[in-house]
Amino acid sequence: MPSMTTSKVSRWDQHGREHTVRVTKSGVQRALACETCDWRRSAQFLPWLKAEEHLAEAHQATVDPATP
């Protein structure tokens, strides 16, 4: 059985609220789960890009905490 690893993509909206999508990896398949709205999707390729797109489209959360 492949080990599972989890990472997350976080962005803030214009009101300062944090929105997070968890990316869980099991083998080559990745599962995306939004903590704000319970949106879920599986993705084999570019899961972090799909997470960023969801956050921008569904929550207007585009501020990356990693950028100064």
Wavefront OBJ file of the C-alpha trace (Angstrom):
o trace
v 0.000 0.000 0.000
v 1.463 3.427 -0.938
v 2.028 5.921 1.836
v -0.178 9.015 1.967
v 1.228 12.491 2.207
v -0.658 15.739 2.658
v 0.156 19.310 1.725
v -1.969 22.425 1.458
v -2.523 25.474 -0.703
v -3.636 28.569 1.244
v -4.774 31.928 -0.062
v -6.444 34.935 1.529
v -9.398 36.869 0.154
v -9.806 40.651 0.129
v -11.444 40.508 3.589
v -8.434 38.805 5.167
v -10.031 35.365 5.502
v -7.855 32.334 4.883
v -9.053 29.613 2.505
v -7.216 26.284 2.280
v -7.292 23.320 -0.073
v -5.648 20.133 1.207
v -3.801 18.004 -1.345
v -3.515 14.345 -0.331
v -1.228 12.128 -2.358
v -1.586 8.365 -2.576
v 0.581 6.814 -5.289
v 0.165 8.841 -8.482
v -3.344 10.013 -7.618
v -4.029 13.194 -5.644
v -7.230 14.210 -3.894
v -8.125 17.866 -3.402
v -10.448 18.983 -0.595
v -11.427 22.575 0.173
v -11.795 23.257 3.894
v -14.099 26.236 3.266
v -16.814 24.781 1.036
v -16.264 20.998 0.996
v -15.388 21.044 -2.739
v -13.578 17.833 -3.685
v -11.783 16.668 -6.807
v -9.226 14.078 -7.776
v -6.284 15.081 -9.937
v -3.346 13.222 -11.346
v -1.594 16.239 -12.870
v -1.070 19.789 -11.556
v -3.134 19.445 -8.354
v -1.720 22.652 -6.825
v -2.685 24.650 -9.889
v -6.226 23.247 -9.718
v -6.360 24.126 -6.019
v -5.248 27.712 -6.763
v -7.858 27.992 -9.527
v -10.626 26.808 -7.184
v -9.603 29.286 -4.483
v -9.531 32.163 -6.973
v -12.823 31.300 -8.694
v -14.957 30.111 -5.776
v -13.637 32.298 -2.964
v -11.849 35.197 -4.727
v -8.844 34.213 -2.587
v -5.749 35.252 -4.511
v -3.305 36.637 -1.937
v -0.407 34.193 -1.563
v 0.978 34.161 2.002
v 4.430 33.149 0.709
v 4.944 36.377 -1.258
v 6.040 39.525 0.568
l 1 2 3 4 5 6 7 8 9 10 11 12 13 14 15 16 17 18 19 20 21 22 23 24 25 26 27 28 29 30 31 32 33 34 35 36 37 38 39 40 41 42 43 44 45 46 47 48 49 50 51 52 53 54 55 56 57 58 59 60 61 62 63 64 65 66 67 68
